């Protein structure tokens, strides 16, 4: 079996004309996170610790839509959300509506481990963060000049969207965001974690798929899944749980086929996901133009890429 890991930085209509200064920093972060994760898994870290580690790193990167890179609501504020799930125990934790917490994914884990609940939001989640002593910053810390410009353009176009291009084409319909990671460790433990800032120009109070267990985030003893794309579509199609359900109810189905079947059932251009199975399989499926993604396995697979025909694969 062996360990395996996959991570993503968002799926959507990512143009091949994306300039190097917007492409390379994201790819460099994926490679660095993959290196950190593989080193941790080789040293015996648990899958849950590794997915939290990776997502924290992605939240701390301003080039992705999570943590310090979170996009802005219609009011120019940030509302971050995250979730974690342990596959073997099915314990899970989720948060949303955060405006001061540096690493939403770690607060989600604390909800899982320190409360009798699964999901805390807005003022209650912020109060819990203060009670637990997690790192917080003034909301202005999360508001970047690039995201102010994205919001200005989205308002001008009267659209709710996230896009890796700048400026945003007025006819563009892409919605990209979310970071996530799935892993299985050498002991066979599965885990998943997902984090996002949501959609540019979203209504205040809007909650996406990321913290909805079974939609954007799900793990059990068979597989772990983290989804990305248009939250409303992912919620409607219960994407992450459907992958696990196919693995459960169609025992001979591979993880790759299960993920492909679920992604094909979602409207084109709306979803991507990364998943690992209890057998150490890895899949990274999407029905969008591209997805920032990376994976590695103990067996030697190594891939970092954006579009379907790229990725440095060393076997």
C-alpha angles and dihedrals in degrees: 000000000000129000124306136179139188131181138181139199100197140306127230146097095330107174119225085226089068101136120244093247089061097037106042100054089055093048091047090054091050091051092048092049091048090052091049092048097048091048090051093048092048089052092054102261116158121254090244093054091047097051090048091049093051096046091048089055091050091048089054092054113090091206093072130066099250135077111351091005095054117140122236134259123232087271093054094252133120123244109182127191137186144167140196131193134188109215100204095051098024089224111152143175134195140182136184141173094046119160104166108029112108095205113028092180092063091050089051089054090050090053087054095047105031106036137053088235139079105210133039124175144188115333094006092052092047091050090050089051091054090047091053094046096235119163114276135177136194109277089248088069090073097047111094127189089239091057092047087056092047090053092048091052093045091052091047089052091042090232140132106221151123120220138173092215124086124231095033111235109238091230094049115119099182123129113189131171146104131090124222147166137200127189147170118204130212091267091058098254116148126205142165137196132184133182136178148162091219126223130341111255093008118161115267107263096026113143121200135200098278098085094034105101109227095022109063098358132036141143137172135157091291104049148340123230136188119185134199136185132064106005096207092056092045092052093048092052096039085224103182095044092046091059090052092044092055089050089051101044100033100047097183094052116109121229090245092055093045092052092045091051093051094046091049089056093059119081111270116271095023110093150035132170145181121214142173128196135215087254091060095256118150128201133175109190131175141160094207130092090267148335130215100237147154138181143175136184136195086243091066107265111143124172137164119173152125110212130045096258100045139068130110103257115187114182 
